[in-house]
């Protein structure tokens, strides 16, 4: 049985299973900036990488997210989130 609860911060989720806690971490965003695409951790000042194409940026973001159990948010040219991919320990089936 899995219990899911929100930690004190709205940005971090902690999954509790058999007394073991897993930190889910912050989201990773793929955003357009000028002539390049950037991979940025949520609330970070600097990017984790600059890429020529959105696909290259997404591949790097997916690699980071897979290693850290995070979520990737892909932004369009207008800055709005158009896709999200989760690589964490999401409950399945969803509760509720």
C-alpha positions as CSV (number, residue, x, y, z in Angstrom):
1,X,0.0,0.0,0.0
2,X,1.3,3.4,-0.9
3,X,0.7,6.6,1.0
4,X,1.3,9.9,-0.8
5,X,1.6,13.2,1.0
6,X,2.7,16.7,0.2
7,X,5.8,17.9,2.0
8,X,5.9,21.4,3.6
9,X,7.0,22.9,0.3
10,X,4.5,22.9,-2.6
11,X,7.4,22.0,-5.0
12,X,8.5,18.7,-3.3
13,X,6.4,15.6,-3.1
14,X,7.4,12.7,-0.8
15,X,6.2,9.2,-1.4
16,X,6.2,6.9,1.6
17,X,6.3,3.1,1.0
18,X,7.4,0.6,3.7
19,X,8.9,3.5,5.8
20,X,11.2,4.5,3.0
21,X,10.8,8.1,1.7
22,X,11.7,9.1,-1.8
23,X,12.2,12.8,-2.7
24,X,10.5,13.6,-6.0
25,X,12.3,16.9,-6.5
26,X,11.5,19.9,-8.7
27,X,10.2,20.0,-12.2
28,X,12.5,20.5,-15.2
29,X,11.4,22.9,-18.0
30,X,12.3,23.0,-21.7
31,X,12.0,26.7,-22.7
32,X,12.8,28.8,-25.7
33,X,15.2,31.7,-25.2
34,X,16.3,33.8,-28.1
35,X,17.8,31.4,-30.7
36,X,18.1,28.4,-28.5
37,X,16.3,26.0,-26.3
38,X,17.2,25.6,-22.6
39,X,16.7,23.0,-19.9
40,X,16.0,24.7,-16.6
41,X,15.3,23.3,-13.1
42,X,12.2,25.0,-11.6
43,X,13.1,28.2,-9.9
44,X,16.8,28.0,-11.1
45,X,18.6,31.2,-12.2
46,X,20.8,29.3,-14.7
47,X,20.0,26.7,-17.3
48,X,21.2,23.1,-17.2
49,X,22.0,23.3,-20.9
50,X,21.5,25.2,-24.2
51,X,20.5,23.3,-27.4
52,X,19.8,24.1,-31.0
53,X,16.5,22.2,-31.2
54,X,13.6,21.5,-28.8
55,X,14.1,17.8,-29.3
56,X,17.7,17.9,-28.2
57,X,16.7,19.9,-25.1
58,X,13.9,17.4,-24.3
59,X,16.2,14.5,-24.6
60,X,18.6,16.0,-22.1
61,X,15.7,17.0,-19.8
62,X,14.4,13.4,-20.0
63,X,17.8,12.0,-19.0
64,X,18.0,14.3,-16.0
65,X,14.4,13.6,-15.0
66,X,14.8,9.8,-15.3
67,X,17.8,9.9,-13.1
68,X,16.1,12.0,-10.4
69,X,12.4,10.9,-10.6
70,X,11.3,14.3,-11.8
71,X,8.7,15.7,-14.3
72,X,9.5,17.5,-17.6
73,X,7.4,20.4,-18.8
74,X,7.8,21.3,-22.4
75,X,7.0,24.9,-23.3
76,X,6.0,26.1,-26.8
77,X,7.4,29.3,-28.5
78,X,4.6,31.3,-26.7
79,X,6.0,30.2,-23.3
80,X,2.9,28.1,-22.4
81,X,3.3,24.5,-21.2
82,X,2.2,22.2,-24.0
83,X,3.3,18.8,-22.7
84,X,4.3,17.2,-19.4
85,X,6.1,13.9,-18.9
86,X,6.5,12.3,-15.5
87,X,9.4,10.1,-14.6
88,X,8.7,9.8,-10.9
89,X,6.8,7.4,-8.7
90,X,3.3,8.4,-9.7
91,X,0.4,6.4,-8.1
92,X,-1.3,4.1,-10.6
93,X,-4.2,3.9,-10.7
94,X,-4.6,7.6,-9.6
95,X,-6.2,8.1,-6.2
96,X,-9.6,9.7,-6.2
